[in-house]
Amino acid sequence: MNVNNGSVTFFGTNMTWYNNNGITSHTHEFLNFKSAGAKMISFPGGASNVYFKGMTDVGRNHRVVWKNVPTTININHAKTVSISVADNAANHHFAGQSICGLVTSFTRLSK
């Protein structure tokens, strides 16, 4: 993710989704995110939460399946990320659940 003046200029993910049996899988990609606004909340000690809303394209197995899906991205204390997509716009594929992951690096270049 790259952000400039509160707008996301780049956001992309690639992930592997394992089914309940832990054997079969498929991939998901979130790309072409268009930011509709950002909010940063700072905490004592310098930790921050970053919250973005916008639209993104969602892919499955390296093919865009859903376009312009309302999306919220939360980065919490530069440690975890959660991506929430509008359930109806993604044909209920994620069952209304957020996709969560770990932030491996977080560099703030300016204030």
TORKOL-4160 file (C-alpha; in steps of 0.2 Angstrom, whole numbers, padded with zeros to 4 digits, m for minus):
111
<pt num="1" X="0000" Y="0000" Z="0000"/>
<pt num="2" X="0006" Y="0017" Z="m0004"/>
<pt num="3" X="m0003" Y="0033" Z="0002"/>
<pt num="4" X="0000" Y="0051" Z="m0003"/>
<pt num="5" X="m0009" Y="0065" Z="0006"/>
<pt num="6" X="m0022" Y="0053" Z="0013"/>
<pt num="7" X="m0027" Y="0045" Z="m0003"/>
<pt num="8" X="m0021" Y="0027" Z="m0007"/>
<pt num="9" X="m0011" Y="0027" Z="m0023"/>
<pt num="10" X="m0008" Y="0009" Z="m0023"/>
<pt num="11" X="m0015" Y="m0006" Z="m0014"/>
<pt num="12" X="m0013" Y="m0025" Z="m0019"/>
<pt num="13" X="m0014" Y="m0041" Z="m0010"/>
<pt num="14" X="m0012" Y="m0059" Z="m0015"/>
<pt num="15" X="m0017" Y="m0073" Z="m0003"/>
<pt num="16" X="m0021" Y="m0092" Z="m0003"/>
<pt num="17" X="m0038" Y="m0097" Z="0005"/>
<pt num="18" X="m0038" Y="m0114" Z="0012"/>
<pt num="19" X="m0055" Y="m0123" Z="0013"/>
<pt num="20" X="m0060" Y="m0132" Z="0029"/>
<pt num="21" X="m0051" Y="m0148" Z="0025"/>
<pt num="22" X="m0034" Y="m0139" Z="0024"/>
<pt num="23" X="m0030" Y="m0147" Z="0007"/>
<pt num="24" X="m0040" Y="m0138" Z="m0006"/>
<pt num="25" X="m0037" Y="m0120" Z="m0009"/>
<pt num="26" X="m0039" Y="m0105" Z="m0021"/>
<pt num="27" X="m0032" Y="m0088" Z="m0022"/>
<pt num="28" X="m0039" Y="m0071" Z="m0019"/>
<pt num="29" X="m0032" Y="m0054" Z="m0025"/>
<pt num="30" X="m0038" Y="m0037" Z="m0020"/>
<pt num="31" X="m0032" Y="m0024" Z="m0033"/>
<pt num="32" X="m0036" Y="m0007" Z="m0041"/>
<pt num="33" X="m0041" Y="0001" Z="m0024"/>
<pt num="34" X="m0049" Y="0018" Z="m0027"/>
<pt num="35" X="m0048" Y="0028" Z="m0010"/>
<pt num="36" X="m0064" Y="0038" Z="m0005"/>
<pt num="37" X="m0055" Y="0044" Z="0011"/>
<pt num="38" X="m0043" Y="0040" Z="0025"/>
<pt num="39" X="m0043" Y="0043" Z="0043"/>
<pt num="40" X="m0028" Y="0041" Z="0055"/>
<pt num="41" X="m0030" Y="0039" Z="0073"/>
<pt num="42" X="m0014" Y="0041" Z="0084"/>
<pt num="43" X="m0011" Y="0034" Z="0101"/>
<pt num="44" X="0001" Y="0038" Z="0115"/>
<pt num="45" X="0018" Y="0030" Z="0111"/>
<pt num="46" X="0017" Y="0034" Z="0092"/>
<pt num="47" X="0006" Y="0019" Z="0087"/>
<pt num="48" X="m0008" Y="0023" Z="0074"/>
<pt num="49" X="m0023" Y="0015" Z="0066"/>
<pt num="50" X="m0026" Y="0019" Z="0048"/>
<pt num="51" X="m0043" Y="0017" Z="0041"/>
<pt num="52" X="m0048" Y="0018" Z="0022"/>
<pt num="53" X="m0064" Y="0017" Z="0013"/>
<pt num="54" X="m0066" Y="0015" Z="m0006"/>
<pt num="55" X="m0069" Y="0003" Z="m0020"/>
<pt num="56" X="m0058" Y="m0012" Z="m0026"/>
<pt num="57" X="m0058" Y="m0026" Z="m0038"/>
<pt num="58" X="m0058" Y="m0043" Z="m0031"/>
<pt num="59" X="m0050" Y="m0058" Z="m0040"/>
<pt num="60" X="m0051" Y="m0077" Z="m0038"/>
<pt num="61" X="m0038" Y="m0088" Z="m0045"/>
<pt num="62" X="m0029" Y="m0073" Z="m0054"/>
<pt num="63" X="m0045" Y="m0067" Z="m0063"/>
<pt num="64" X="m0055" Y="m0052" Z="m0058"/>
<pt num="65" X="m0072" Y="m0058" Z="m0053"/>
<pt num="66" X="m0080" Y="m0043" Z="m0044"/>
<pt num="67" X="m0077" Y="m0025" Z="m0049"/>
<pt num="68" X="m0079" Y="m0009" Z="m0039"/>
<pt num="69" X="m0083" Y="m0018" Z="m0023"/>
<pt num="70" X="m0086" Y="m0006" Z="m0008"/>
<pt num="71" X="m0071" Y="m0010" Z="0003"/>
<pt num="72" X="m0064" Y="m0005" Z="0020"/>
<pt num="73" X="m0046" Y="m0007" Z="0025"/>
<pt num="74" X="m0040" Y="m0006" Z="0043"/>
<pt num="75" X="m0022" Y="m0006" Z="0049"/>
<pt num="76" X="m0021" Y="m0008" Z="0067"/>
<pt num="77" X="m0006" Y="m0002" Z="0077"/>
<pt num="78" X="0005" Y="m0006" Z="0061"/>
<pt num="79" X="0003" Y="m0024" Z="0066"/>
<pt num="80" X="m0013" Y="m0031" Z="0058"/>
<pt num="81" X="m0024" Y="m0028" Z="0043"/>
<pt num="82" X="m0042" Y="m0032" Z="0040"/>
<pt num="83" X="m0051" Y="m0030" Z="0023"/>
<pt num="84" X="m0070" Y="m0030" Z="0023"/>
<pt num="85" X="m0079" Y="m0030" Z="0007"/>
<pt num="86" X="m0098" Y="m0027" Z="0004"/>
<pt num="87" X="m0105" Y="m0045" Z="0005"/>
<pt num="88" X="m0119" Y="m0042" Z="m0008"/>
<pt num="89" X="m0106" Y="m0035" Z="m0021"/>
<pt num="90" X="m0095" Y="m0050" Z="m0019"/>
<pt num="91" X="m0109" Y="m0063" Z="m0021"/>
<pt num="92" X="m0108" Y="m0067" Z="m0002"/>
<pt num="93" X="m0091" Y="m0076" Z="m0006"/>
<pt num="94" X="m0083" Y="m0070" Z="0011"/>
<pt num="95" X="m0099" Y="m0073" Z="0021"/>
<pt num="96" X="m0099" Y="m0056" Z="0028"/>
<pt num="97" X="m0082" Y="m0059" Z="0037"/>
<pt num="98" X="m0067" Y="m0048" Z="0036"/>
<pt num="99" X="m0051" Y="m0055" Z="0029"/>
<pt num="100" X="m0037" Y="m0053" Z="0042"/>
<pt num="101" X="m0018" Y="m0053" Z="0040"/>
<pt num="102" X="m0001" Y="m0047" Z="0048"/>
<pt num="103" X="0008" Y="m0031" Z="0043"/>
<pt num="104" X="0026" Y="m0036" Z="0039"/>
<pt num="105" X="0032" Y="m0018" Z="0038"/>
<pt num="106" X="0025" Y="m0001" Z="0040"/>
<pt num="107" X="0035" Y="0015" Z="0036"/>
<pt num="108" X="0028" Y="0032" Z="0039"/>
<pt num="109" X="0038" Y="0043" Z="0027"/>
<pt num="110" X="0030" Y="0060" Z="0032"/>
<pt num="111" X="0018" Y="0068" Z="0044"/>
